[in-house]
């Protein structure tokens, strides 16, 4: 569950960075009242924490799920 939340936040962050790179438009800042607004800073921080969390995905063993089919 935590992996999915982290992934969703990274997707939001990636799309926001894409908007910044292509159009110089920060959607998070626009929605939450500027880059210095508390909510915008909270979103930026959550995206950063999600990125750190997802680093652990690189070093985890993959789970093998077998279905019996019976």
PDB file of N, CA, C and O in Angstrom:
ATOM      1  N   UNK A   1       0.824  -1.202   0.000  1.00  0.00           N
ATOM      2  CA  UNK A   1       0.000   0.000   0.000  1.00  0.00           C
ATOM      3  C   UNK A   1       0.869   1.267   0.000  1.00  0.00           C
ATOM      4  O   UNK A   1       0.623   2.210  -0.752  1.00  0.00           O
ATOM      5  N   UNK A   2       1.885   1.259   0.860  1.00  0.00           N
ATOM      6  CA  UNK A   2       2.767   2.423   0.930  1.00  0.00           C
ATOM      7  C   UNK A   2       3.533   2.617  -0.377  1.00  0.00           C
ATOM      8  O   UNK A   2       3.809   3.746  -0.781  1.00  0.00           O
ATOM      9  N   UNK A   3       3.872   1.517  -1.027  1.00  0.00           N
ATOM     10  CA  UNK A   3       4.562   1.609  -2.323  1.00  0.00           C
ATOM     11  C   UNK A   3       3.687   2.313  -3.358  1.00  0.00           C
ATOM     12  O   UNK A   3       4.179   3.129  -4.137  1.00  0.00           O
ATOM     13  N   UNK A   4       2.403   1.999  -3.366  1.00  0.00           N
ATOM     14  CA  UNK A   4       1.487   2.612  -4.340  1.00  0.00           C
ATOM     15  C   UNK A   4       1.309   4.105  -4.056  1.00  0.00           C
ATOM     16  O   UNK A   4       1.277   4.913  -4.984  1.00  0.00           O
ATOM     17  N   UNK A   5       1.196   4.470  -2.786  1.00  0.00           N
ATOM     18  CA  UNK A   5       1.065   5.890  -2.430  1.00  0.00           C
ATOM     19  C   UNK A   5       2.310   6.649  -2.868  1.00  0.00           C
ATOM     20  O   UNK A   5       2.217   7.741  -3.428  1.00  0.00           O
ATOM     21  N   UNK A   6       3.479   6.058  -2.607  1.00  0.00           N
ATOM     22  CA  UNK A   6       4.735   6.694  -3.021  1.00  0.00           C
ATOM     23  C   UNK A   6       4.793   6.839  -4.533  1.00  0.00           C
ATOM     24  O   UNK A   6       5.233   7.867  -5.047  1.00  0.00           O
ATOM     25  N   UNK A   7       4.350   5.811  -5.244  1.00  0.00           N
ATOM     26  CA  UNK A   7       4.359   5.873  -6.703  1.00  0.00           C
ATOM     27  C   UNK A   7       3.417   6.953  -7.225  1.00  0.00           C
ATOM     28  O   UNK A   7       3.763   7.681  -8.155  1.00  0.00           O
ATOM     29  N   UNK A   8       2.238   7.062  -6.636  1.00  0.00           N
ATOM     30  CA  UNK A   8       1.284   8.095  -7.042  1.00  0.00           C
ATOM     31  C   UNK A   8       1.873   9.488  -6.824  1.00  0.00           C
ATOM     32  O   UNK A   8       1.750  10.360  -7.683  1.00  0.00           O
ATOM     33  N   UNK A   9       2.514   9.691  -5.670  1.00  0.00           N
ATOM     34  CA  UNK A   9       3.122  10.995  -5.394  1.00  0.00           C
ATOM     35  C   UNK A   9       4.261  11.291  -6.359  1.00  0.00           C
ATOM     36  O   UNK A   9       4.445  12.438  -6.766  1.00  0.00           O
ATOM     37  N   UNK A  10       5.031  10.266  -6.729  1.00  0.00           N
ATOM     38  CA  UNK A  10       6.110  10.488  -7.697  1.00  0.00           C
ATOM     39  C   UNK A  10       5.566  10.804  -9.082  1.00  0.00           C
ATOM     40  O   UNK A  10       6.162  11.591  -9.817  1.00  0.00           O
ATOM     41  N   UNK A  11       4.453  10.205  -9.439  1.00  0.00           N
ATOM     42  CA  UNK A  11       3.830  10.533 -10.723  1.00  0.00           C
ATOM     43  C   UNK A  11       3.366  11.986 -10.722  1.00  0.00           C
ATOM     44  O   UNK A  11       3.567  12.704 -11.702  1.00  0.00           O
ATOM     45  N   UNK A  12       2.745  12.420  -9.625  1.00  0.00           N
ATOM     46  CA  UNK A  12       2.329  13.818  -9.502  1.00  0.00           C
ATOM     47  C   UNK A  12       3.539  14.741  -9.612  1.00  0.00           C
ATOM     48  O   UNK A  12       3.503  15.743 -10.325  1.00  0.00           O
ATOM     49  N   UNK A  13       4.595  14.400  -8.908  1.00  0.00           N
ATOM     50  CA  UNK A  13       5.813  15.214  -8.961  1.00  0.00           C
ATOM     51  C   UNK A  13       6.436  15.240 -10.343  1.00  0.00           C
ATOM     52  O   UNK A  13       6.898  16.284 -10.802  1.00  0.00           O
ATOM     53  N   UNK A  14       6.449  14.090 -11.010  1.00  0.00           N
ATOM     54  CA  UNK A  14       7.010  14.023 -12.357  1.00  0.00           C
ATOM     55  C   UNK A  14       6.211  14.843 -13.354  1.00  0.00           C
ATOM     56  O   UNK A  14       6.778  15.542 -14.193  1.00  0.00           O
ATOM     57  N   UNK A  15       4.895  14.754 -13.258  1.00  0.00           N
ATOM     58  CA  UNK A  15       4.057  15.563 -14.144  1.00  0.00           C
ATOM     59  C   UNK A  15       4.239  17.048 -13.868  1.00  0.00           C
ATOM     60  O   UNK A  15       4.267  17.858 -14.794  1.00  0.00           O
ATOM     61  N   UNK A  16       4.361  17.400 -12.600  1.00  0.00           N
ATOM     62  CA  UNK A  16       4.576  18.806 -12.249  1.00  0.00           C
ATOM     63  C   UNK A  16       5.910  19.305 -12.812  1.00  0.00           C
ATOM     64  O   UNK A  16       5.982  20.405 -13.359  1.00  0.00           O
ATOM     65  N   UNK A  17       6.974  18.487 -12.676  1.00  0.00           N
ATOM     66  CA  UNK A  17       8.271  18.878 -13.237  1.00  0.00           C
ATOM     67  C   UNK A  17       8.201  18.981 -14.755  1.00  0.00           C
ATOM     68  O   UNK A  17       8.849  19.843 -15.348  1.00  0.00           O
ATOM     69  N   UNK A  18       7.422  18.111 -15.387  1.00  0.00           N
ATOM     70  CA  UNK A  18       7.240  18.205 -16.834  1.00  0.00           C
ATOM     71  C   UNK A  18       6.586  19.514 -17.232  1.00  0.00           C
ATOM     72  O   UNK A  18       6.991  20.149 -18.206  1.00  0.00           O
ATOM     73  N   UNK A  19       5.568  19.919 -16.475  1.00  0.00           N
ATOM     74  CA  UNK A  19       4.911  21.203 -16.747  1.00  0.00           C
ATOM     75  C   UNK A  19       5.865  22.371 -16.542  1.00  0.00           C
ATOM     76  O   UNK A  19       5.859  23.336 -17.306  1.00  0.00           O
ATOM     77  N   UNK A  20       6.686  22.271 -15.499  1.00  0.00           N
ATOM     78  CA  UNK A  20       7.660  23.339 -15.248  1.00  0.00           C
ATOM     79  C   UNK A  20       8.669  23.411 -16.400  1.00  0.00           C
ATOM     80  O   UNK A  20       8.989  24.496 -16.886  1.00  0.00           O
ATOM     81  N   UNK A  21       9.163  22.252 -16.829  1.00  0.00           N
ATOM     82  CA  UNK A  21      10.160  22.219 -17.900  1.00  0.00           C
ATOM     83  C   UNK A  21       9.624  22.670 -19.240  1.00  0.00           C
ATOM     84  O   UNK A  21      10.313  23.367 -19.985  1.00  0.00           O
ATOM     85  N   UNK A  22       8.407  22.280 -19.552  1.00  0.00           N
ATOM     86  CA  UNK A  22       7.854  22.603 -20.869  1.00  0.00           C
ATOM     87  C   UNK A  22       7.204  23.979 -20.941  1.00  0.00           C
ATOM     88  O   UNK A  22       7.340  24.691 -21.936  1.00  0.00           O
ATOM     89  N   UNK A  23       6.498  24.344 -19.877  1.00  0.00           N
ATOM     90  CA  UNK A  23       5.669  25.549 -19.943  1.00  0.00           C
ATOM     91  C   UNK A  23       5.960  26.584 -18.852  1.00  0.00           C
ATOM     92  O   UNK A  23       5.288  27.612 -18.768  1.00  0.00           O
ATOM     93  N   UNK A  24       6.967  26.304 -18.019  1.00  0.00           N
ATOM     94  CA  UNK A  24       7.272  27.177 -16.875  1.00  0.00           C
ATOM     95  C   UNK A  24       6.036  27.408 -16.014  1.00  0.00           C
ATOM     96  O   UNK A  24       5.789  28.520 -15.547  1.00  0.00           O
ATOM     97  N   UNK A  25       5.262  26.341 -15.812  1.00  0.00           N
ATOM     98  CA  UNK A  25       4.025  26.413 -15.039  1.00  0.00           C
ATOM     99  C   UNK A  25       4.082  25.376 -13.923  1.00  0.00           C
ATOM    100  O   UNK A  25       4.130  24.173 -14.184  1.00  0.00           O
ATOM    101  N   UNK A  26       4.078  25.848 -12.682  1.00  0.00           N
ATOM    102  CA  UNK A  26       4.112  24.984 -11.504  1.00  0.00           C
ATOM    103  C   UNK A  26       2.683  24.760 -11.032  1.00  0.00           C
ATOM    104  O   UNK A  26       2.101  25.617 -10.367  1.00  0.00           O
ATOM    105  N   UNK A  27       2.119  23.603 -11.378  1.00  0.00           N
ATOM    106  CA  UNK A  27       0.723  23.306 -11.054  1.00  0.00           C
ATOM    107  C   UNK A  27       0.492  23.229  -9.551  1.00  0.00           C
ATOM    108  O   UNK A  27      -0.528  23.715  -9.062  1.00  0.00           O
ATOM    109  N   UNK A  28       1.413  22.631  -8.813  1.00  0.00           N
ATOM    110  CA  UNK A  28       1.265  22.529  -7.357  1.00  0.00           C
ATOM    111  C   UNK A  28       1.216  23.921  -6.737  1.00  0.00           C
ATOM    112  O   UNK A  28       0.357  24.200  -5.900  1.00  0.00           O
ATOM    113  N   UNK A  29       2.120  24.780  -7.138  1.00  0.00           N
ATOM    114  CA  UNK A  29       2.128  26.147  -6.614  1.00  0.00           C
ATOM    115  C   UNK A  29       0.857  26.887  -7.016  1.00  0.00           C
ATOM    116  O   UNK A  29       0.303  27.650  -6.224  1.00  0.00           O
ATOM    117  N   UNK A  30       0.396  26.667  -8.238  1.00  0.00           N
ATOM    118  CA  UNK A  30      -0.820  27.314  -8.720  1.00  0.00           C
ATOM    119  C   UNK A  30      -2.034  26.897  -7.880  1.00  0.00           C
ATOM    120  O   UNK A  30      -2.845  27.737  -7.488  1.00  0.00           O
ATOM    121  N   UNK A  31      -2.146  25.606  -7.612  1.00  0.00           N
ATOM    122  CA  UNK A  31      -3.298  25.097  -6.859  1.00  0.00           C
ATOM    123  C   UNK A  31      -3.254  25.535  -5.401  1.00  0.00           C
ATOM    124  O   UNK A  31      -4.285  25.889  -4.830  1.00  0.00           O
ATOM    125  N   UNK A  32      -2.077  25.516  -4.797  1.00  0.00           N
ATOM    126  CA  UNK A  32      -1.976  25.737  -3.360  1.00  0.00           C
ATOM    127  C   UNK A  32      -1.482  27.116  -2.955  1.00  0.00           C
ATOM    128  O   UNK A  32      -1.166  27.321  -1.783  1.00  0.00           O
ATOM    129  N   UNK A  33      -1.403  28.060  -3.868  1.00  0.00           N
ATOM    130  CA  UNK A  33      -1.124  29.436  -3.491  1.00  0.00           C
ATOM    131  C   UNK A  33       0.322  29.869  -3.512  1.00  0.00           C
ATOM    132  O   UNK A  33       0.716  30.713  -2.707  1.00  0.00           O
ATOM    133  N   UNK A  34       1.119  29.329  -4.391  1.00  0.00           N
ATOM    134  CA  UNK A  34       2.516  29.751  -4.522  1.00  0.00           C
ATOM    135  C   UNK A  34       3.468  28.740  -3.917  1.00  0.00           C
ATOM    136  O   UNK A  34       3.079  27.907  -3.099  1.00  0.00           O
ATOM    137  N   UNK A  35       4.732  28.827  -4.337  1.00  0.00           N
ATOM    138  CA  UNK A  35       5.737  27.871  -3.885  1.00  0.00           C
ATOM    139  C   UNK A  35       6.013  27.962  -2.395  1.00  0.00           C
ATOM    140  O   UNK A  35       6.410  26.972  -1.780  1.00  0.00           O
ATOM    141  N   UNK A  36       5.810  29.124  -1.810  1.00  0.00           N
ATOM    142  CA  UNK A  36       6.076  29.301  -0.388  1.00  0.00           C
ATOM    143  C   UNK A  36       4.909  28.935   0.508  1.00  0.00           C
ATOM    144  O   UNK A  36       5.051  28.936   1.731  1.00  0.00           O
ATOM    145  N   UNK A  37       3.765  28.624  -0.066  1.00  0.00           N
ATOM    146  CA  UNK A  37       2.588  28.287   0.734  1.00  0.00           C
ATOM    147  C   UNK A  37       2.823  26.962   1.461  1.00  0.00           C
ATOM    148  O   UNK A  37       3.494  26.066   0.949  1.00  0.00           O
ATOM    149  N   UNK A  38       2.268  26.861   2.641  1.00  0.00           N
ATOM    150  CA  UNK A  38       2.478  25.691   3.476  1.00  0.00           C
ATOM    151  C   UNK A  38       2.034  24.403   2.783  1.00  0.00           C
ATOM    152  O   UNK A  38       2.756  23.407   2.819  1.00  0.00           O
ATOM    153  N   UNK A  39       0.864  24.408   2.157  1.00  0.00           N
ATOM    154  CA  UNK A  39       0.374  23.197   1.493  1.00  0.00           C
ATOM    155  C   UNK A  39       1.247  22.810   0.309  1.00  0.00           C
ATOM    156  O   UNK A  39       1.505  21.625   0.096  1.00  0.00           O
ATOM    157  N   UNK A  40       1.701  23.778  -0.457  1.00  0.00           N
ATOM    158  CA  UNK A  40       2.589  23.478  -1.586  1.00  0.00           C
ATOM    159  C   UNK A  40       3.895  22.879  -1.074  1.00  0.00           C
ATOM    160  O   UNK A  40       4.388  21.898  -1.632  1.00  0.00           O
ATOM    161  N   UNK A  41       4.453  23.457  -0.028  1.00  0.00           N
ATOM    162  CA  UNK A  41       5.698  22.925   0.542  1.00  0.00           C
ATOM    163  C   UNK A  41       5.496  21.525   1.096  1.00  0.00           C
ATOM    164  O   UNK A  41       6.401  20.693   1.033  1.00  0.00           O
ATOM    165  N   UNK A  42       4.305  21.257   1.642  1.00  0.00           N
ATOM    166  CA  UNK A  42       3.992  19.919   2.144  1.00  0.00           C
ATOM    167  C   UNK A  42       3.960  18.908   0.994  1.00  0.00           C
ATOM    168  O   UNK A  42       4.489  17.804   1.123  1.00  0.00           O
ATOM    169  N   UNK A  43       3.341  19.284  -0.125  1.00  0.00           N
ATOM    170  CA  UNK A  43       3.301  18.397  -1.298  1.00  0.00           C
ATOM    171  C   UNK A  43       4.710  18.143  -1.816  1.00  0.00           C
ATOM    172  O   UNK A  43       5.059  16.999  -2.107  1.00  0.00           O
ATOM    173  N   UNK A  44       5.523  19.180  -1.937  1.00  0.00           N
ATOM    174  CA  UNK A  44       6.907  19.016  -2.399  1.00  0.00           C
ATOM    175  C   UNK A  44       7.671  18.066  -1.466  1.00  0.00           C
ATOM    176  O   UNK A  44       8.428  17.213  -1.930  1.00  0.00           O
ATOM    177  N   UNK A  45       7.468  18.216  -0.162  1.00  0.00           N
ATOM    178  CA  UNK A  45       8.145  17.370   0.823  1.00  0.00           C
ATOM    179  C   UNK A  45       7.672  15.928   0.715  1.00  0.00           C
ATOM    180  O   UNK A  45       8.485  15.007   0.790  1.00  0.00           O
ATOM    181  N   UNK A  46       6.367  15.716   0.538  1.00  0.00           N
ATOM    182  CA  UNK A  46       5.849  14.358   0.392  1.00  0.00           C
ATOM    183  C   UNK A  46       6.377  13.676  -0.869  1.00  0.00           C
ATOM    184  O   UNK A  46       6.653  12.477  -0.863  1.00  0.00           O
ATOM    185  N   UNK A  47       6.516  14.442  -1.941  1.00  0.00           N
ATOM    186  CA  UNK A  47       7.084  13.890  -3.170  1.00  0.00           C
ATOM    187  C   UNK A  47       8.544  13.491  -2.941  1.00  0.00           C
ATOM    188  O   UNK A  47       8.976  12.439  -3.413  1.00  0.00           O
ATOM    189  N   UNK A  48       9.296  14.308  -2.233  1.00  0.00           N
ATOM    190  CA  UNK A  48      10.699  13.992  -1.941  1.00  0.00           C
ATOM    191  C   UNK A  48      10.815  12.753  -1.055  1.00  0.00           C
ATOM    192  O   UNK A  48      11.668  11.899  -1.297  1.00  0.00           O
ATOM    193  N   UNK A  49       9.974  12.647  -0.039  1.00  0.00           N
ATOM    194  CA  UNK A  49       9.988  11.474   0.842  1.00  0.00           C
ATOM    195  C   UNK A  49       9.606  10.229   0.041  1.00  0.00           C
ATOM    196  O   UNK A  49      10.165   9.154   0.257  1.00  0.00           O
ATOM    197  N   UNK A  50       8.663  10.376  -0.877  1.00  0.00           N
ATOM    198  CA  UNK A  50       8.272   9.254  -1.732  1.00  0.00           C
ATOM    199  C   UNK A  50       9.433   8.795  -2.604  1.00  0.00           C
ATOM    200  O   UNK A  50       9.621   7.597  -2.817  1.00  0.00           O
ATOM    201  N   UNK A  51      10.201   9.735  -3.101  1.00  0.00           N
ATOM    202  CA  UNK A  51      11.360   9.385  -3.923  1.00  0.00           C
ATOM    203  C   UNK A  51      12.374   8.589  -3.100  1.00  0.00           C
ATOM    204  O   UNK A  51      12.918   7.592  -3.574  1.00  0.00           O
ATOM    205  N   UNK A  52      12.621   9.026  -1.884  1.00  0.00           N
ATOM    206  CA  UNK A  52      13.550   8.304  -1.007  1.00  0.00           C
ATOM    207  C   UNK A  52      12.999   6.908  -0.722  1.00  0.00           C
ATOM    208  O   UNK A  52      13.748   5.931  -0.738  1.00  0.00           O
ATOM    209  N   UNK A  53      11.705   6.809  -0.465  1.00  0.00           N
ATOM    210  CA  UNK A  53      11.080   5.508  -0.210  1.00  0.00           C
ATOM    211  C   UNK A  53      11.243   4.585  -1.421  1.00  0.00           C
ATOM    212  O   UNK A  53      11.539   3.401  -1.264  1.00  0.00           O
ATOM    213  N   UNK A  54      11.052   5.123  -2.619  1.00  0.00           N
ATOM    214  CA  UNK A  54      11.117   4.301  -3.824  1.00  0.00           C
ATOM    215  C   UNK A  54      12.535   3.852  -4.156  1.00  0.00           C
ATOM    216  O   UNK A  54      12.714   2.912  -4.931  1.00  0.00           O
ATOM    217  N   UNK A  55      13.530   4.495  -3.593  1.00  0.00           N
ATOM    218  CA  UNK A  55      14.903   4.004  -3.762  1.00  0.00           C
ATOM    219  C   UNK A  55      15.001   2.586  -3.206  1.00  0.00           C
ATOM    220  O   UNK A  55      15.727   1.752  -3.746  1.00  0.00           O
ATOM    221  N   UNK A  56      14.268   2.317  -2.125  1.00  0.00           N
ATOM    222  CA  UNK A  56      14.296   0.977  -1.528  1.00  0.00           C
ATOM    223  C   UNK A  56      13.738  -0.081  -2.470  1.00  0.00           C
ATOM    224  O   UNK A  56      14.090  -1.255  -2.355  1.00  0.00           O
ATOM    225  N   UNK A  57      12.871   0.319  -3.401  1.00  0.00           N
ATOM    226  CA  UNK A  57      12.316  -0.643  -4.359  1.00  0.00           C
ATOM    227  C   UNK A  57      13.405  -1.249  -5.240  1.00  0.00           C
ATOM    228  O   UNK A  57      13.275  -2.384  -5.701  1.00  0.00           O
ATOM    229  N   UNK A  58      14.465  -0.503  -5.472  1.00  0.00           N
ATOM    230  CA  UNK A  58      15.552  -1.002  -6.303  1.00  0.00           C
ATOM    231  C   UNK A  58      16.294  -2.169  -5.657  1.00  0.00           C
ATOM    232  O   UNK A  58      16.896  -2.991  -6.349  1.00  0.00           O
ATOM    233  N   UNK A  59      16.249  -2.236  -4.333  1.00  0.00           N
ATOM    234  CA  UNK A  59      17.042  -3.223  -3.617  1.00  0.00           C
ATOM    235  C   UNK A  59      16.208  -4.341  -3.001  1.00  0.00           C
ATOM    236  O   UNK A  59      16.748  -5.185  -2.286  1.00  0.00           O
ATOM    237  N   UNK A  60      14.923  -4.364  -3.260  1.00  0.00           N
ATOM    238  CA  UNK A  60      14.053  -5.408  -2.722  1.00  0.00           C
ATOM    239  C   UNK A  60      14.021  -6.614  -3.645  1.00  0.00           C
ATOM    240  O   UNK A  60      14.153  -6.507  -4.864  1.00  0.00           O
ATOM    241  N   UNK A  61      13.843  -7.752  -3.019  1.00  0.00           N
ATOM    242  CA  UNK A  61      13.637  -8.982  -3.791  1.00  0.00           C
ATOM    243  C   UNK A  61      12.227  -8.954  -4.356  1.00  0.00           C
ATOM    244  O   UNK A  61      11.295  -8.495  -3.695  1.00  0.00           O
ATOM    245  N   UNK A  62      12.075  -9.437  -5.554  1.00  0.00           N
ATOM    246  CA  UNK A  62      10.738  -9.516  -6.151  1.00  0.00           C
ATOM    247  C   UNK A  62       9.999 -10.693  -5.559  1.00  0.00           C
ATOM    248  O   UNK A  62      10.559 -11.778  -5.402  1.00  0.00           O
ATOM    249  N   UNK A  63       8.730 -10.474  -5.229  1.00  0.00           N
ATOM    250  CA  UNK A  63       7.903 -11.554  -4.727  1.00  0.00           C
ATOM    251  C   UNK A  63       7.405 -12.382  -5.901  1.00  0.00           C
ATOM    252  O   UNK A  63       6.992 -11.838  -6.924  1.00  0.00           O
ATOM    253  N   UNK A  64       7.446 -13.681  -5.750  1.00  0.00           N
ATOM    254  CA  UNK A  64       6.939 -14.568  -6.781  1.00  0.00           C
ATOM    255  C   UNK A  64       5.570 -15.048  -6.339  1.00  0.00           C
ATOM    256  O   UNK A  64       5.432 -15.684  -5.294  1.00  0.00           O
ATOM    257  N   UNK A  65       4.551 -14.739  -7.144  1.00  0.00           N
ATOM    258  CA  UNK A  65       3.195 -15.150  -6.828  1.00  0.00           C
ATOM    259  C   UNK A  65       2.810 -16.280  -7.773  1.00  0.00           C
ATOM    260  O   UNK A  65       2.798 -16.112  -8.993  1.00  0.00           O
ATOM    261  N   UNK A  66       2.502 -17.405  -7.203  1.00  0.00           N
ATOM    262  CA  UNK A  66       2.123 -18.557  -7.991  1.00  0.00           C
ATOM    263  C   UNK A  66       0.641 -18.827  -7.799  1.00  0.00           C
ATOM    264  O   UNK A  66       0.151 -18.814  -6.670  1.00  0.00           O
ATOM    265  N   UNK A  67      -0.067 -19.066  -8.874  1.00  0.00           N
ATOM    266  CA  UNK A  67      -1.455 -19.461  -8.759  1.00  0.00           C
ATOM    267  C   UNK A  67      -1.549 -20.947  -9.012  1.00  0.00           C
ATOM    268  O   UNK A  67      -0.892 -21.472  -9.911  1.00  0.00           O
ATOM    269  N   UNK A  68      -2.366 -21.632  -8.222  1.00  0.00           N
ATOM    270  CA  UNK A  68      -2.471 -23.089  -8.360  1.00  0.00           C
ATOM    271  C   UNK A  68      -3.308 -23.472  -9.562  1.00  0.00           C
ATOM    272  O   UNK A  68      -3.062 -24.505 -10.184  1.00  0.00           O
ATOM    273  N   UNK A  69      -4.301 -22.650  -9.902  1.00  0.00           N
ATOM    274  CA  UNK A  69      -5.104 -22.933 -11.058  1.00  0.00           C
ATOM    275  C   UNK A  69      -6.071 -24.082 -10.867  1.00  0.00           C
ATOM    276  O   UNK A  69      -6.693 -24.534 -11.828  1.00  0.00           O
ATOM    277  N   UNK A  70      -6.205 -24.550  -9.666  1.00  0.00           N
ATOM    278  CA  UNK A  70      -7.136 -25.653  -9.410  1.00  0.00           C
ATOM    279  C   UNK A  70      -8.342 -25.209  -8.664  1.00  0.00           C
ATOM    280  O   UNK A  70      -9.221 -26.020  -8.371  1.00  0.00           O
TER     281      UNK A  70
END
